[in-house]
Structures are given as C-alpha cells and as structure tokens.
Amino acid sequence: MPPDAPGRIRAKVEDGRLPLEPPARVWAENGTQGKCDGCDEPITVSQVHYEFVLADGRTLQLHLACAREWGAERRRRRGV
C-alpha cells in the first residue's frame, strides 16, 4: 500500500466515492492489473484482488491492505 493510501481512502469515504455501508458481496481472486479503488495503484497479477459488490450494484476492487483501511475507516465513521 502506498504511504499516502490511508489519506486517499479517507478522502474517498468523505466525498462518497467509497461508501460507509458494508458491501453486499465480497470475493477474492488474482489481480488483473486493474486500478485499486482505494489507492488508485494497479493490482498486479502477483497480488490478491478483492472485489466488493455494493447494494447499489457498483463494484469496487481493492488491494487487501486498502480493503482493511476502508473497513477501518467505515467503522471509525459509523462509531463501531
């Protein structure tokens, strides 16, 4: 995870690009070189790609560390 990823993820939660609501469905697979919706860096084929399907039908892809940071930020903001 890039050093500034936590700040990027906080900003995305704040402006709504990453939601506070938990995903409806989650799965993992090998990376596909797609961009991480958390840190904006590629998810390489040697990394695990976590895909989150949201209640509104949007799909997010994140690195494991970015997914953890997103979860932690959601919990902080929801007071959980």
Secondary structure as UniProt FT lines:
FT   TURN            3..4
FT   HELIX           5..15
FT   STRAND          25..30
FT   TURN            37..39
FT   TURN            45..46
FT   STRAND          48..53
FT   TURN            55..56
FT   STRAND          59..62
FT   HELIX           64..78
//
